[in-house]
Amino acid sequence: MSVDTQAATDRLMRFLAVEGVTGKEAAIGRELAAALEESGVPSDAIRLDDANTRIPVPTETGNLIVDLPGRGAMHNQPRIMFMTHMDTVPLCAGAKPKLAGRKIVNEAKTALGGDNRAGCGVLVTLAAELAKQQLDHPPITLLFCVREESGLWGARHVKTADLGSPVMAFNYDGGSASNVTIGAVGADRWQVEIFGRASHAGVAPERGISSTMILALALADVKAGGWFGKVVKGKRQGTSNVGPVTGGDGRPAGDATNVVTDYVHVRGESRSHDSKFFREITKAYKAAFEKAAKRVKNSDGKSGRVKFKAETDYYPFRMKEGLPVVKRAAAAVSDVGGRPALRAANGGLDANWMVRHGVPTVTFGAGQNEPHTIDEWINLDEYDRACTLALRLATTQEATR
């Protein structure tokens, strides 16, 4: 089973040159739609959904959805889906892709955007090869999600009715094409507002209540309790991190060194493959902040206070190895010369939400390396294998149920 690898690389280079950071995917969406039409997909089979109207953060456009009717002997088999995300992290703005042998590298001091323009290249190449070679295949949905990098929002808010009820899905994200990712962590995102009391730090520091000190005591307590970073409690494991610390809306926490800081805003996350455990990690942070607020008092005996909010960002999942989607994925990797490596991811994937929506979804890589860094590069051998793998998955006549 062959793929026009030169055409596939040309598409990838084309997509890498189009900026589309998370939340600003309109331009890359137009480019993908144009490339799909050039590949033989009718314009009326390509549409944008309205997920962006439900996403609670500004998002230029909805998810791009493509309907490919079945063909030949497989035309009436159950529908399957191929998906990826079309946004990049903000660090990719200004990327300048360059071919360097069997790699694509970056001439700019930015991230490249292989995560996830490589996935976009795989899906468009799949549509192009199915049309060019007139191969038999079941009905197929192609889904290009928005805002994956900032919270899996596109996959979270897609309407499953818009997808045509696929019985299984194959997601392309990071790493090797031989990686068969069948599970991933779940995560809470939390935030805490710390309220203190301002006073002159030189004239009457005792009258102030330092929000900064409340933060320091809380984090020291979290660290001492083993709840920060890699978290291991018996057989249970997870991770946590403290992210931005500000005065709200991007302002600094505190106005000056001679004023006791009266407000601090903190954001963080808790992750685990165990849905109960990442919530327990979050509870440990909440308890630490509440305890610290009570400890910091001024000369009048008044203490600080905190307002802690947490929300589950995505849910963990782990599919059984005997599921049809897993068996089909592993067999296809072997068929294209790879050695299937079944694994679980420690990061969130659009697959987290697709599984939650009731569509069992396996994730593969497409040659992306060192994503989210200025050292990002794409392995074209792995990218070519990912394209061939997609074609194999789409045309296999193995059972889908």
Secondary structure, DSSP 8 states (H G I E B T S, - for coil): ----HHHHHHHHHHHHTS--BTT--HHHHHHHHHHHHHTT--GGGEEE-SGGGTSSS--SS--EEEEE--BGGGTTS--EEEEEE--B-GGGTT--EEEETTEEEESSSS---HHHHHHHHHHHHHHHHHHHHT--B--EEEEEES-STTTSHHHHH--GGGGT--SEEEEEESB-TTEEEEEE-EEEEEEEEEE-B--BTTT-GGG-B-HHHHHHHHHHHHHHTT-SEEEEETTEEEEEEEEEEESSTT--SSS-TTB---EEEEEEEEEESSHHHHHHHHHHHHHHHHHHHHH-B-TTS-B-EEEEEEEEEE--EE--TTSHHHHHHHHHHHHTT---EEEEESS--HHHHHHHTT--EEEEE-SEESTTSTT-EEEHHHHHHHHHHHHHHHH--S---
